[in-house]
């Protein structure tokens, strides 16, 4: 009667990744509660499986990870149906969307609890309390509604990651073969996804991680990371890994130790980090990383404006001059820097917003001239509810507000908002959005991403030739010919951060 459904809603990805979030929750209740996995990415109609489980009368808990964007299209209606058809089932949400938008989530009245951060202790403790009719008010990392008021309990310290139970890969394998998650990427034929740490020691005001982790970070030891990757290789055939940590490279010693352990395994890998952190690495460390299979690093460049970097609480020592030097430095080691830029930050006047967009475009082109292999990811600024930050206070003064009703997030414009491509911010005009997206199209035609391994040399050359005049003359309006070429002939996939929305 107290069985648990752990649900991973469908995302809009071409390849399916190992659902680490629900694996982590499964590990926390292994041996205590019976549970099943339902992965919306691998089910034609996940609701059929979910409803059949619930009709059995054996399942009391429905737990769902909920990230911004596409996952809402299943998480919201399914949770609502469960409340209507199976009112005794308790629904528990986790993930960045649930934690950051907890007010609208809990006011919906069809989500009972939100896990605010890691659920390794909070989730099993909550199940215990509910099963035994005990109080859950002292459980940390919990948000719930009581007598019409929303209650947030204290955040728990991050746990020693090496003490946590191993992910139940074999349990997952009994529902969905792990090999089905090992997709072909530019890194390898069977690429696995993996989390080696949680949190980030910085407080960038535009980052969804900050309200949850508050500048905290904990990572697994290099030996344990290696053991897990070796298991995925030997048992399930993985030949590459994407590290979806918020910040994989916090500790140089850990990174180098892992690199030395993995270097003879013929595993290519990719991870996310900070420019000012990795720039402190020695040349020897960078050389060891490349020898050990590090092919590309995702790095938040953000903007070409040093004052704006400070305003967004970027922290650390990152500067626009350092970003240029670092792109050149990684070129020497044959590691591809994948720079993410956020365009369209708020400013006092529309003219200042447009001037900053133009400056960012010039700067990105300069980065490309320094290291043409630099991958560029472009996002349009979308606010994150980091209460108290200077930038979010400015956002609220502009008249921006998030939806109050949970179901309003199902509107296409709000799903695109969380994908950072089509924001509803009042300071951005259609002309500004068109310029940003037009530049992105021209840039990616002039410099096709190495991540799209399906493109032939001929196709790359055709795109470069057709986009060349636009790129040199800074003419980015209405690049219809490039869009048609990319969509219908090349089936081109523009570069994207591997895991920006997180797991």
Secondary structure by P-SEA (a helix, b strand, c coil): cbbbbbbbccccccccccaaaaaaaaaaacccccbbbbbccccccaaaaaaaaaaaccccbbbbbbccccccccaaaaaaaaaaccccbbbbbbcaaaaaaaaaaaaccccccccccccccaaaaaaaaaaacccccccccbbbbcccbbbbcccccccccccccccaaaaaaacccccccccccccccbbbbbbccccccccccccccccccccbbbbccaaaaaaaaaaaaacccccbbbbccccccccaaaaaaaaaacccccccbbbbbbaaaaaaccaaaaaaaaaacccbbbbccccccaaaaaaacccccccaaaaaaaaaaaaaaccccbbbbbcccccccaaaaaaaaaaaaaaaaaaaaacccbbbbbbccccccccccaaaaaaaaacccccccccccccaaaaaaaaccccccccccaaaaaaaaaaaaaaaaaccccccccccaaaaaaaaaaaaaaaaacccccaaaaaaaaccccccccccccccccc
